[in-house]
């Protein structure tokens, strides 16, 4: 277990450059399985989730090279089956293997997935995925250590309606439908920028996909797809994380690669809190302009709403706002566990079952603690912290950097799942820390 010793109370100042979005790059890598020629993906970050997907693809015969400039070549010419025990060993805590199913059913007629892990931020069931695959004609067999899928009659286009605009389920439909026979209609689809970027990749490969304004996606199946060349969408979650770090530490951080259109909802909230930003051609400067921060009411939602991954690092900054802030989490039912450590550091955060600050959501009256009230400003003091998950872990790092004194943050390897070279970036921003394995 790796650990960082952080001496806080010092503003983070400088520049960080971000690459492609974790939530797009890993799915684009899986999409390469669908092509009959090599693909080239640019701006690929060196993060552990990319390493996991690379190993899984290599198990299935895909040749992969990844250079220092973030350019990845994927050659799926010799795709083959892999043993479930090997898939299980290489998947680790990632949930990405579920998205291999459609492409592997098309290429091999069968797929195996282990029981899935991931961050403990909610139930995140795979029921949507399995039901989607059944709609396309997949036969699903539950095994003691995972699931086997087959398609004895091939996959056919389907009419799919999602009860909630799940990003993962939408990706499953896209990756499965593009080579399915006939037309697929997906209603209730997620339309996040990462979804639109995946659609752009599939279109480059030869897919026929249209997106309506009412969250309906239609796909006309084609017989063959080729490889793609694509530069991945920037990681807007990482951009928001560094923005929150600038605000919480009273710093000034230029995030190279960040763009305004995909960040508009976040930028509005950042400004309301009292943060300042400047849009440049090559990125966005986020900084604390001085003075008091303002309390806000936030309700997380699917795109174009306020992203659930944005709220955790921003909550740290809200501990320094004067007054009561409310965050109503409507995407994941168990995402406020990270606040326990913040309270130990001196924050005043109370968690409630009720839907506070907005309209009732699907978690209301179900005993999930999914609303938070943050009272500030409160001085944060150093503490010993164990990272619970990816975004919560980065939030704990931000809190340690903002706190007075020296904190020990353990289990930090989880942060590397989604933040490339984050220790190097902290050093470049002037953070005072030491790292031990």
C-alpha positions as CSV (number, residue, x, y, z in Angstrom):
1,X,0.0,0.0,0.0
2,X,1.5,3.3,-1.1
3,X,1.4,6.4,1.1
4,X,1.9,10.2,0.7
5,X,3.0,12.4,3.6
6,X,1.6,15.9,2.8
7,X,2.4,19.2,4.5
8,X,-0.5,21.4,3.7
9,X,-1.5,25.1,3.9
10,X,0.4,26.1,0.7
11,X,-1.4,27.3,-2.4
12,X,-1.0,25.2,-5.5
13,X,0.3,27.3,-8.3
14,X,1.4,26.4,-11.8
15,X,0.4,24.4,-14.9
16,X,-0.8,20.8,-15.4
17,X,-1.6,19.3,-18.8
18,X,-4.3,16.7,-19.1
19,X,-4.8,14.0,-21.7
20,X,-7.8,12.0,-22.9
21,X,-10.8,11.2,-20.6
22,X,-10.5,8.0,-18.7
23,X,-14.3,7.5,-19.3
24,X,-13.7,7.6,-23.1
25,X,-10.2,6.2,-23.7
26,X,-10.9,2.8,-22.2
27,X,-14.2,2.4,-24.2
28,X,-12.4,3.6,-27.4
29,X,-9.8,0.8,-26.8
30,X,-12.6,-1.8,-26.6
31,X,-14.1,-0.4,-29.8
32,X,-10.9,-1.3,-31.6
33,X,-12.0,-4.9,-31.2
34,X,-14.8,-4.2,-33.7
35,X,-12.4,-3.2,-36.5
36,X,-10.8,-5.4,-39.1
37,X,-7.7,-3.2,-39.3
38,X,-5.5,-1.4,-36.8
39,X,-6.7,1.7,-34.9
40,X,-4.7,4.7,-33.6
41,X,-5.9,6.5,-30.4
42,X,-4.2,9.7,-29.4
43,X,-3.8,11.5,-26.1
44,X,-4.1,8.2,-24.1
45,X,-3.1,8.8,-20.5
46,X,-0.8,6.4,-18.6
47,X,-3.3,5.4,-15.9
48,X,-3.9,2.1,-14.3
49,X,-7.4,1.7,-15.9
50,X,-5.7,2.0,-19.3
51,X,-3.2,-0.7,-18.3
52,X,-6.0,-3.0,-17.2
53,X,-7.8,-2.7,-20.5
54,X,-4.5,-3.1,-22.4
55,X,-3.9,-6.4,-20.6
56,X,-7.4,-7.6,-21.3
57,X,-7.1,-6.8,-25.0
58,X,-3.7,-8.5,-25.2
59,X,-5.2,-11.6,-23.6
60,X,-7.6,-11.6,-26.6
61,X,-4.8,-11.3,-29.1
62,X,-4.8,-7.6,-29.8
63,X,-1.3,-6.1,-30.4
64,X,-0.8,-2.8,-28.5
65,X,1.9,-0.2,-28.5
66,X,1.7,3.0,-26.4
67,X,4.4,5.6,-26.8
68,X,5.5,8.4,-24.5
69,X,3.4,11.0,-26.5
70,X,0.2,9.2,-25.6
71,X,-0.3,7.6,-29.0
72,X,-1.7,4.0,-28.9
73,X,-1.8,1.6,-31.8
74,X,-4.2,-1.3,-31.5
75,X,-4.2,-4.2,-34.0
76,X,-7.1,-6.6,-33.6
77,X,-6.2,-8.8,-36.6
78,X,-5.8,-12.0,-34.5
79,X,-8.6,-11.7,-31.9
80,X,-9.0,-15.0,-29.9
81,X,-10.8,-16.3,-26.9
82,X,-9.2,-15.9,-23.4
83,X,-9.6,-18.1,-20.3
84,X,-11.9,-16.7,-17.7
85,X,-9.3,-17.3,-15.0
86,X,-6.9,-15.0,-16.9
87,X,-9.5,-12.4,-17.5
88,X,-10.4,-12.4,-13.8
89,X,-6.7,-12.1,-12.9
90,X,-6.1,-9.1,-15.1
91,X,-9.4,-7.3,-14.6
92,X,-8.6,-6.4,-11.0
93,X,-11.2,-3.8,-9.7
94,X,-12.2,-2.6,-13.2
95,X,-15.7,-2.9,-14.5
96,X,-14.6,-2.6,-18.1
97,X,-14.8,-6.3,-19.0
98,X,-18.6,-6.1,-19.3
99,X,-18.2,-3.8,-22.4
100,X,-16.1,-6.5,-24.1
101,X,-19.2,-8.7,-24.5
102,X,-20.8,-7.2,-27.6
103,X,-17.5,-6.9,-29.6
104,X,-16.4,-10.4,-28.6
105,X,-19.8,-11.9,-29.5
106,X,-19.4,-10.4,-32.9
107,X,-15.8,-11.4,-33.4
108,X,-15.8,-14.8,-31.7
109,X,-19.4,-15.8,-31.0
110,X,-18.7,-16.0,-27.2
111,X,-17.5,-13.9,-24.3
112,X,-16.5,-14.5,-20.7
113,X,-16.6,-11.9,-17.9
114,X,-15.6,-12.2,-14.3
115,X,-17.5,-10.9,-11.3
116,X,-16.9,-7.1,-11.5
117,X,-15.3,-4.7,-9.0
118,X,-14.9,-0.9,-9.2
119,X,-15.2,1.9,-6.8
120,X,-17.6,1.4,-3.8
121,X,-19.8,4.4,-4.5
122,X,-23.1,2.6,-5.1
123,X,-24.7,-0.6,-6.3
124,X,-23.9,-0.1,-10.0
125,X,-25.5,-3.3,-11.1
126,X,-24.8,-5.0,-14.4
127,X,-28.5,-5.9,-14.9
128,X,-28.8,-3.2,-17.5
129,X,-25.9,-4.7,-19.5
130,X,-27.1,-8.3,-19.4
131,X,-30.7,-7.3,-20.3
132,X,-29.4,-5.2,-23.2
133,X,-27.3,-8.2,-24.5
134,X,-30.4,-10.5,-24.1
135,X,-32.3,-8.1,-26.3
136,X,-29.8,-8.5,-29.0
137,X,-30.0,-12.3,-28.8
138,X,-27.2,-13.2,-26.4
139,X,-27.6,-16.3,-24.3
140,X,-26.3,-15.7,-20.8
141,X,-25.0,-18.5,-18.5
142,X,-24.1,-17.6,-14.9
143,X,-21.0,-19.5,-13.7
144,X,-19.5,-19.7,-10.1
145,X,-16.9,-17.0,-10.9
146,X,-18.4,-15.0,-13.7
147,X,-20.7,-15.1,-16.7
148,X,-20.5,-16.8,-20.1
149,X,-22.3,-15.3,-23.1
150,X,-22.9,-16.8,-26.5
151,X,-24.8,-15.8,-29.7
152,X,-25.7,-19.1,-31.5
153,X,-27.9,-17.2,-34.0
154,X,-25.8,-14.0,-34.2
155,X,-26.8,-10.6,-32.8
156,X,-29.9,-8.8,-34.1
157,X,-30.9,-5.2,-33.8
158,X,-33.2,-4.4,-30.9
159,X,-35.4,-1.8,-29.4
160,X,-34.0,-0.9,-26.0
161,X,-35.4,1.5,-23.4
162,X,-33.3,2.4,-20.4
163,X,-35.2,3.3,-17.2
164,X,-32.2,5.6,-16.3
165,X,-29.8,7.2,-18.8
166,X,-26.9,5.0,-17.8
167,X,-23.6,5.8,-19.4
168,X,-22.4,2.2,-19.2
169,X,-25.6,0.7,-20.6
170,X,-25.6,3.2,-23.5
171,X,-22.0,2.3,-24.3
172,X,-23.0,-1.4,-24.3
173,X,-25.8,-0.7,-26.8
174,X,-23.4,1.3,-29.1
175,X,-20.7,-1.3,-29.0
176,X,-23.1,-4.2,-29.6
177,X,-25.5,-2.6,-32.2
178,X,-23.1,-1.3,-34.8
179,X,-22.5,-4.8,-36.2
180,X,-25.9,-6.3,-35.3
181,X,-28.2,-7.2,-38.1
182,X,-30.9,-4.6,-38.6
183,X,-31.8,-1.4,-36.8
184,X,-31.4,-0.6,-33.1
185,X,-33.3,2.1,-31.3
186,X,-32.2,3.1,-27.9
187,X,-34.4,5.5,-25.9
188,X,-33.4,7.0,-22.6
189,X,-29.8,7.1,-23.7
190,X,-27.0,8.9,-21.9
191,X,-25.6,11.8,-24.1
192,X,-22.4,12.7,-22.2
193,X,-19.6,14.2,-24.2
194,X,-17.7,10.9,-23.8
195,X,-20.7,9.1,-25.4
196,X,-20.7,11.5,-28.3
197,X,-17.0,11.0,-28.8
198,X,-17.4,7.2,-28.8
199,X,-20.1,7.7,-31.4
200,X,-17.7,9.8,-33.5
201,X,-15.1,7.0,-33.3
202,X,-17.7,4.3,-34.3
203,X,-18.8,6.5,-37.2
204,X,-15.1,6.8,-38.3
205,X,-15.0,3.0,-38.3
206,X,-18.0,2.8,-40.7
207,X,-21.0,2.7,-38.3
208,X,-24.3,4.5,-39.1
209,X,-25.6,6.2,-35.9
210,X,-28.0,9.1,-35.4
211,X,-28.7,11.0,-32.2
212,X,-32.1,12.7,-31.6
213,X,-32.7,15.6,-29.2
214,X,-35.0,13.4,-27.0
215,X,-32.2,11.0,-25.9
216,X,-33.0,8.5,-28.7
217,X,-30.1,6.9,-30.5
218,X,-30.7,4.9,-33.7
219,X,-28.1,2.6,-35.2
220,X,-28.2,0.9,-38.6
221,X,-26.1,-2.3,-38.3
222,X,-23.4,-2.7,-40.9
223,X,-21.5,-5.9,-42.0
224,X,-18.0,-4.7,-41.4
225,X,-16.0,-2.0,-39.5
226,X,-12.4,-0.9,-40.0
227,X,-10.0,0.7,-37.6
228,X,-10.0,4.4,-36.7
229,X,-7.6,7.3,-36.0
230,X,-8.9,9.6,-33.3
231,X,-7.7,12.1,-30.7
232,X,-9.6,11.5,-27.4
233,X,-11.8,14.1,-25.7
234,X,-9.9,15.7,-22.8
235,X,-10.7,14.5,-19.3
236,X,-13.2,17.0,-17.9
237,X,-13.3,15.2,-14.5
238,X,-9.5,15.7,-14.1
239,X,-9.9,19.4,-15.2
240,X,-12.6,20.0,-12.5
241,X,-10.5,18.2,-9.9
242,X,-7.6,20.6,-10.4
243,X,-10.0,23.6,-10.5
244,X,-11.3,22.5,-7.1
245,X,-7.8,22.1,-5.8
246,X,-7.0,25.7,-6.9
247,X,-10.0,27.0,-5.0
248,X,-9.5,24.9,-1.9
249,X,-5.8,25.9,-1.5
250,X,-6.3,29.5,-2.6
251,X,-4.1,28.7,-5.6
252,X,-3.8,29.4,-9.3
253,X,-3.7,26.4,-11.7
254,X,-3.7,26.5,-15.5
255,X,-5.2,23.2,-16.9
256,X,-3.7,22.7,-20.3
257,X,-6.0,20.8,-22.7
258,X,-9.3,21.8,-20.9
259,X,-12.0,23.3,-23.1
260,X,-15.0,25.5,-22.3
261,X,-17.9,23.8,-24.1
262,X,-17.7,20.5,-22.1
263,X,-17.1,22.4,-18.9
264,X,-19.9,25.0,-19.1
265,X,-22.0,23.6,-16.2
266,X,-19.0,23.3,-14.0
267,X,-17.7,26.7,-14.8
268,X,-21.1,28.3,-13.9
269,X,-20.9,26.7,-10.4
270,X,-17.2,27.5,-10.0
271,X,-18.0,31.1,-10.6
272,X,-21.0,31.1,-8.2
273,X,-18.8,29.7,-5.5
274,X,-16.4,32.6,-6.0
275,X,-13.7,31.1,-8.1
276,X,-12.3,32.8,-11.2
277,X,-11.3,31.4,-14.5
278,X,-9.9,32.5,-17.8
279,X,-10.4,30.7,-21.1
280,X,-7.4,30.3,-23.4
281,X,-7.0,28.5,-26.7
282,X,-4.9,25.8,-25.1
283,X,-6.6,25.4,-21.7
284,X,-8.4,27.1,-18.8
285,X,-6.8,29.0,-15.9
286,X,-8.6,28.4,-12.5
287,X,-7.8,30.5,-9.5
288,X,-8.9,31.9,-6.2
289,X,-9.3,35.7,-6.7
290,X,-9.3,36.4,-2.9
291,X,-12.1,37.2,-0.6
292,X,-14.8,34.9,0.8
293,X,-16.2,31.9,-1.1
294,X,-20.0,31.7,-1.4
295,X,-22.2,28.7,-0.5
296,X,-24.1,27.0,-3.3
297,X,-26.8,24.5,-3.8
298,X,-25.8,21.7,-6.3
299,X,-27.8,18.7,-7.6
300,X,-25.7,16.2,-9.6
301,X,-27.3,14.8,-12.7
302,X,-26.6,13.2,-16.0
303,X,-25.4,15.4,-18.8
304,X,-25.9,18.3,-19.3
305,X,-26.3,18.5,-15.5
306,X,-23.6,18.8,-12.9
307,X,-21.5,15.7,-13.0
308,X,-21.3,13.4,-10.0
309,X,-17.5,13.1,-10.4
310,X,-17.3,16.9,-10.0
311,X,-19.0,17.1,-6.6
312,X,-16.4,15.3,-4.4
313,X,-13.4,17.6,-4.9
314,X,-15.6,20.7,-4.9
315,X,-17.1,19.7,-1.5
316,X,-13.6,20.3,-0.1
317,X,-13.6,23.8,-1.4
318,X,-17.1,24.3,-0.1
319,X,-15.8,23.7,3.5
320,X,-14.2,27.1,3.0
321,X,-17.4,28.9,1.8
322,X,-19.2,31.2,4.3
323,X,-22.6,29.7,5.0
324,X,-24.5,26.5,4.2
325,X,-24.0,24.6,1.0
326,X,-26.1,21.7,-0.1
327,X,-25.2,18.9,-2.5
328,X,-27.9,16.5,-3.6
329,X,-26.4,13.4,-5.2
330,X,-28.8,11.8,-7.7
331,X,-26.5,9.6,-9.8
332,X,-24.9,7.2,-7.2
333,X,-26.6,6.4,-3.9
334,X,-23.4,6.0,-1.8
335,X,-21.0,8.7,-2.7
336,X,-20.7,10.6,0.5
337,X,-18.6,8.1,2.4
338,X,-15.5,10.3,1.7
339,X,-16.9,13.1,4.0
340,X,-16.1,11.1,7.2
341,X,-12.4,11.8,6.7
342,X,-13.2,15.5,6.0
343,X,-15.1,15.8,9.2
344,X,-12.2,14.2,11.1
345,X,-10.1,17.0,9.6
346,X,-12.4,19.7,11.0
347,X,-15.1,20.1,8.3
348,X,-18.7,20.3,9.3
349,X,-20.6,18.1,6.9
350,X,-23.9,16.4,7.7
351,X,-25.4,13.6,5.5
352,X,-29.1,13.1,5.1
353,X,-31.5,10.6,3.6
354,X,-33.8,13.3,2.3
355,X,-33.6,14.9,-1.1
356,X,-32.3,18.3,-0.2
357,X,-32.0,21.4,-2.3
358,X,-33.8,20.0,-5.4
359,X,-36.6,17.8,-6.7
360,X,-37.1,14.3,-5.3
361,X,-34.9,11.7,-7.0
362,X,-34.9,8.0,-7.3
363,X,-33.0,7.6,-4.1
364,X,-35.6,9.4,-2.0
365,X,-37.5,7.4,0.7
366,X,-35.0,4.5,0.2
367,X,-32.7,5.1,3.2
368,X,-29.7,6.2,1.1
369,X,-27.7,9.0,2.6
370,X,-27.5,11.0,-0.6
371,X,-27.7,14.7,0.5
372,X,-24.9,16.7,2.2
373,X,-25.0,20.0,4.0
374,X,-21.6,21.7,4.3
375,X,-21.2,24.4,6.9
376,X,-18.3,26.8,6.6
377,X,-15.8,28.2,6.6
378,X,-14.0,25.7,8.8
379,X,-10.2,25.4,9.2
380,X,-9.0,22.0,8.1
381,X,-6.4,20.2,10.2
382,X,-4.0,17.4,9.2
383,X,-5.0,13.8,9.7
384,X,-4.2,10.2,8.7
385,X,-6.4,9.2,5.8
386,X,-7.0,6.1,3.8
387,X,-8.2,6.7,0.2
388,X,-11.6,5.0,-0.3
389,X,-12.0,5.3,-4.1
390,X,-10.8,7.3,-7.1
391,X,-12.6,10.7,-6.8
392,X,-13.0,10.5,-3.1
393,X,-9.3,9.8,-2.9
394,X,-8.3,12.9,-4.9
395,X,-10.6,14.9,-2.7
396,X,-8.8,13.7,0.4
397,X,-5.5,14.7,-1.3
398,X,-7.0,18.2,-1.9
399,X,-8.1,18.4,1.8
400,X,-4.6,17.4,3.0
401,X,-3.1,20.0,0.7
402,X,-5.4,22.7,2.1
403,X,-5.0,21.7,5.8
404,X,-2.6,23.0,8.3
405,X,0.0,20.5,9.4
406,X,1.2,17.2,8.0
407,X,-1.2,14.4,6.8
408,X,-0.5,10.8,5.9
409,X,-2.6,9.6,3.0
410,X,-2.5,5.9,2.3
411,X,-3.9,3.7,-0.4
412,X,-3.1,6.4,-2.9
413,X,-2.5,3.9,-5.8
414,X,-6.3,4.1,-6.3
415,X,-5.9,7.7,-7.5
416,X,-3.7,6.5,-10.3
417,X,-6.7,4.8,-11.8
418,X,-7.8,8.1,-13.3
419,X,-5.1,10.7,-12.8
420,X,-2.0,10.4,-15.0
421,X,1.3,11.2,-13.2
422,X,-0.6,13.0,-10.4
423,X,2.5,13.0,-8.1
424,X,4.6,14.7,-10.8
425,X,1.7,17.2,-11.3
426,X,1.5,17.9,-7.6
427,X,5.3,18.5,-7.5
428,X,5.0,20.9,-10.5
429,X,2.3,22.9,-8.6
430,X,4.6,23.3,-5.5
431,X,3.0,20.8,-3.2
432,X,5.1,19.8,-0.2
433,X,4.9,16.0,0.1
434,X,7.0,12.8,0.2
435,X,6.0,9.4,-1.3
436,X,6.7,5.9,0.1
437,X,5.7,2.5,-1.3
